[in-house]
Amino acid sequence: MKAELILDARATLGEGPAWDSKTQTLYWVDILEKRIYANTEILAQLDGFIGCLAPRKNGNLLLGTHLGFADLEPASGQLTVLASLDEPTTNRINDGKCDPAGRFLAGTMDMNETDPSGSLYSFNGELTRLLDGVRISNGLAWSVDQKTFYYIDTPTREVKAFDYDPATGQIANPRAVIRVPEALGWPDGMTADMKGNLWIAMWGGAQVTKWNPDTGQLLEQIPVPALQTSSCVFGGSHMNELHITSARKGMSTADLNKYPLSGGLFKVITNGEGMPTFEFG
């Protein structure tokens, strides 16, 4: 499997890819430049940070903003605030996505990446805090049977599994199922395939890794010509295309010379089928 460059976006912090199967559109964001992309075009330029998003059943987008949730009508650009988080202004929402029932789960992080002041929330019109004491809230995924939720707090270098109740959205029984060696990079954004494997973008590792969460075994390493590989999602008409975001944030001149495509959007054709991006609502 080889990563193909789709757009040399030079994103400062490309993140949050989400695939809308109804319109065959890949949405993704540049968090620090406050931009939303639709495939290879800029869809919206916002006034504040945009950490993540999800397609809505009505055609709009649900956004995880600096410290809240908002509805964006793409055609008009109208932004409607739906909820606000009571957190320090030095925090911001990072990664997030919808569960199979249409709830939006999103986590926060300290922008200085030092204090464990972040939390993980569930939003379905009402806010529920699922976890606290988080440093850098990142990858989220669900098992095929929807009974297990996988979650990454990046500095722990672990993927934790939780029992997940699809009816209530509650989590329980946390346990570490994957431990990521330092040599691979930092575990960042994550998605799952229909066989139950987890695909994790490795920040600082120039790759995406594929794991079996039942055994903790590393199954594959897919090189990406971007040092700060940040997140991934399955898409395409056959759901076998792995779309990968990356970033230039924090890179030295030497690293940029070695990885000039950092901040780009990439695609890998896989030999399997990925889990869908679930809609909000």
Phi, psi and omega in degrees: 000135184231137179278123179256133178289127177260321180209125174277073188283340185050042180295137175294315178213074175294137186197178166058042180293140179218134185255123176263104185291333181294322182250001182054047182242133172264115173262142175202171188229157163248102190303308188284335176269359172062041184241148170245132177252147168242110189057246183253007182249148174286120180272322184206143172246115186260172179270341183230173180300145174233112187272327186193171180202169175209143174294148176253157181297334182271005179095348176278182177240138170268128183248141163266109185268199182308301178218057179181186178234142184215158175256132177243125171268108188302321185295318184261341185079007181291128181246125181239120180288131181254328181197153178235147180261141177269083181221163177301144180292347175280357173263163171208158173291139177247253185275155177189156176195168182273147172276172183299339180271356177098007172281149177258119175256129181211147182239163181245168180208154171286124184295340174275354176061033182240316187269140176279056185260005182274166180218167172244130184241155169241132184230124174223035190107327172240151183263136172230128176272121182266325182216155169223182182073026184266140178267303178226095181291126186223232194308141177225143176198162178236153174288164182298323180276003175069008185266354179231135177248132179250142188210143180239125163255103197311312184297343178285342185058027181235150162256123177259143174253143177230144166297136184236131178260105182299335182285324185247340184079011180276149178244154182201165172058060180291141175206146178280126181247340177223133173241122189265119178296148182302327184295340182275345187107189181262133178291127185240241181289158189212149171217176184229156175250175186286355174263001177092004178280153178252136179246122189236127173283135186253103178295125183081002184246353178052046182192165166245136180248148179243131187228153169262110183288345178285330182246345185077010185278136172282121185263320183209154172234125182246109181297142175231131182281048178213122186298312183267071175289127195246324181196171182204155177206148177275147177198197183090165185295335178251008179056032179246007180261119179268112179268134189232128175261162179209177188217161175249353183305131173078006183271141177282166177300321179296318179294320179294326176293325180282325181235070186293343180271005177304140186091000180275168174254131186234165178219139176236129174275118183259173179258021180223189180240132182268161172294148180284163167278121182277146181274157176272138173113000000 
